[in-house]
Amino acid sequence: MPLRSLPGTAETTAPDDVQAARLAAITLLARRDFACRELSERLIRRGCGEATAAGVVAELLREGALDDGRYAQNYVAYHAGRGQGPLRIAAELRQRGLAADLIEGALASGPDWVALARKVCRAKFGLQPPSSWAQRARQARFLQYRGFSSDHIRSATDTEPDTGFSEP
């Protein structure tokens, strides 16, 4: 069983206590969804052995309480809703240990990325397209930081690669 600890501190478990590890995993999953690797790392940090954590994660996968595909879909929907682009979201999902095919599938079923880039750009810079190279570069840097590709940026700033601006 987990040892009692003060509020705000991490609970610790015995390295081979499967029941305590499962309880800790269920407690974590009650707060939010986790990727398999992320949950396993959390359990190990709480004092579970690697084999125990892997066994608990495998058991939760079989039961359907843990699903990397569902996690990826929810992650993409949430972060796209916050105005982040597919490149940034994919990088964050790779850091969380998700497989490339799950990431690609979640991004493909995500929103219209061009429309999202336009929406984010208009919310930040207004309805007028950039009137100078400096403004276009500023908008492009912003969208690039948010994780949009160069194609999305070109569409959002209403410019084509060979379009020239005339400086006033």
C-alpha positions as CSV (number, residue, x, y, z in Angstrom):
1,M,0.0,0.0,0.0
2,P,1.2,3.6,-0.6
3,L,2.8,5.4,2.3
4,R,0.9,8.4,3.5
5,S,2.5,11.7,2.7
6,L,1.8,15.3,3.2
7,P,-0.5,17.1,0.7
8,G,1.5,18.3,-2.3
9,T,4.2,15.7,-2.0
10,A,4.6,12.6,-4.1
11,E,3.5,9.4,-2.6
12,T,6.0,6.5,-2.6
13,T,5.3,2.9,-3.1
14,A,7.3,-0.3,-2.6
15,P,9.1,-1.3,-5.8
16,D,7.2,-4.6,-6.2
17,D,3.8,-3.7,-4.7
18,V,1.5,-4.2,-7.7
19,Q,-1.7,-3.2,-5.9
20,A,-0.2,0.1,-4.7
21,A,1.2,0.8,-8.2
22,R,-2.2,0.1,-9.8
23,L,-3.9,2.4,-7.2
24,A,-1.4,5.2,-8.0
25,A,-2.0,4.7,-11.7
26,I,-5.7,4.9,-11.3
27,T,-5.4,8.0,-9.1
28,L,-3.3,9.7,-11.8
29,L,-5.7,8.7,-14.6
30,A,-8.6,10.0,-12.6
31,R,-7.1,13.5,-12.9
32,R,-6.2,13.4,-16.6
33,D,-5.3,11.1,-19.5
34,F,-1.7,9.9,-19.9
35,A,0.4,8.3,-22.6
36,C,1.7,4.9,-21.7
37,R,5.3,6.0,-21.4
38,E,4.3,9.1,-19.4
39,L,2.3,7.1,-16.9
40,S,5.1,4.5,-16.5
41,E,7.6,7.3,-15.8
42,R,5.3,8.8,-13.2
43,L,4.9,5.5,-11.5
44,I,8.7,4.9,-11.4
45,R,9.2,8.4,-10.0
46,R,6.8,7.5,-7.2
47,G,8.9,4.5,-6.3
48,C,7.5,1.6,-8.3
49,G,10.0,-0.8,-9.9
50,E,10.3,-0.7,-13.7
51,A,8.8,-4.1,-14.1
52,T,5.9,-3.4,-11.8
53,A,5.1,-0.1,-13.6
54,A,5.3,-1.9,-17.0
55,G,3.0,-4.6,-15.8
56,V,0.5,-2.1,-14.5
57,V,0.6,-0.1,-17.7
58,A,0.1,-3.3,-19.8
59,E,-2.9,-4.3,-17.6
60,L,-4.5,-0.9,-18.0
61,L,-4.0,-1.0,-21.7
62,R,-5.7,-4.4,-21.9
63,E,-8.6,-3.0,-19.8
64,G,-8.9,0.1,-22.1
65,A,-8.3,2.5,-19.3
66,L,-5.1,3.6,-21.1
67,D,-5.0,4.3,-24.8
68,D,-2.3,6.1,-26.7
69,G,-4.5,6.7,-29.7
70,R,-7.2,8.3,-27.6
71,Y,-4.6,10.4,-25.8
72,A,-3.2,11.6,-29.1
73,Q,-6.7,12.6,-30.4
74,N,-7.5,14.5,-27.3
75,Y,-4.1,16.2,-27.2
76,V,-4.4,17.4,-30.8
77,A,-8.0,18.7,-30.2
78,Y,-7.0,20.6,-27.1
79,H,-3.8,22.1,-28.4
80,A,-5.3,23.0,-31.8
81,G,-8.1,24.7,-29.9
82,R,-5.4,26.8,-28.2
83,G,-4.1,27.9,-31.6
84,Q,-1.1,25.6,-31.9
85,G,0.0,24.1,-35.2
86,P,0.7,20.6,-36.3
87,L,4.5,20.8,-36.2
88,R,4.5,21.9,-32.6
89,I,1.9,19.4,-31.5
90,A,3.7,16.5,-33.2
91,A,7.0,17.5,-31.5
92,E,5.3,17.5,-28.1
93,L,3.6,14.1,-28.8
94,R,7.0,12.6,-29.8
95,Q,8.5,13.9,-26.5
96,R,5.7,12.0,-24.7
97,G,6.7,8.8,-26.4
98,L,3.9,8.3,-28.9
99,A,4.4,6.3,-32.1
100,A,4.7,8.2,-35.4
101,D,1.7,6.5,-36.9
102,L,-0.5,7.5,-33.9
103,I,0.7,11.1,-34.2
104,E,0.1,11.2,-38.0
105,G,-3.4,9.7,-37.6
106,A,-4.3,12.2,-34.9
107,L,-3.1,15.2,-36.9
108,A,-4.8,14.0,-40.0
109,S,-8.1,13.8,-38.2
110,G,-7.5,17.2,-36.6
111,P,-8.9,20.5,-37.7
112,D,-8.3,22.3,-41.0
113,W,-4.8,23.5,-40.3
114,V,-4.8,26.3,-43.0
115,A,-8.1,27.7,-41.6
116,L,-6.7,27.5,-38.1
117,A,-3.5,29.3,-39.1
118,R,-5.7,32.1,-40.7
119,K,-7.8,32.3,-37.6
120,V,-4.8,32.6,-35.3
121,C,-3.2,35.2,-37.5
122,R,-6.3,37.3,-37.8
123,A,-6.9,37.1,-34.1
124,K,-3.4,38.4,-33.4
125,F,-2.8,40.9,-36.3
126,G,-6.3,41.9,-37.5
127,L,-8.1,41.3,-40.8
128,Q,-5.7,43.2,-43.2
129,P,-3.0,41.1,-44.9
130,P,0.5,42.3,-44.4
131,S,1.4,45.4,-46.4
132,S,5.2,45.1,-46.1
133,W,7.9,42.5,-45.9
134,A,8.5,43.4,-42.3
135,Q,4.9,42.8,-41.3
136,R,4.8,39.6,-43.3
137,A,8.0,38.4,-41.6
138,R,6.6,39.3,-38.1
139,Q,3.4,37.3,-38.8
140,A,5.4,34.4,-40.3
141,R,7.6,34.2,-37.2
142,F,4.6,34.2,-35.0
143,L,2.9,31.4,-36.9
144,Q,6.1,29.5,-37.1
145,Y,6.5,29.7,-33.3
146,R,3.0,28.4,-33.0
147,G,3.9,25.3,-35.1
148,F,2.5,25.9,-38.5
149,S,4.3,24.9,-41.7
150,S,5.4,27.3,-44.4
151,D,2.4,26.3,-46.6
152,H,0.1,27.2,-43.8
153,I,1.9,30.4,-43.1
154,R,1.7,31.4,-46.8
155,S,-2.0,30.8,-46.9
156,A,-2.6,32.6,-43.6
157,T,-0.7,35.7,-44.7
158,D,-2.4,35.6,-48.1
159,T,0.9,35.7,-49.9
160,E,2.5,33.4,-52.4
161,P,6.2,32.7,-52.5
162,D,6.8,34.9,-55.6
163,T,4.6,37.8,-54.6
164,G,6.5,41.0,-54.0
165,F,5.6,43.8,-51.8
166,S,6.2,47.5,-52.7
167,E,7.6,49.4,-49.8
168,P,6.0,52.8,-49.3
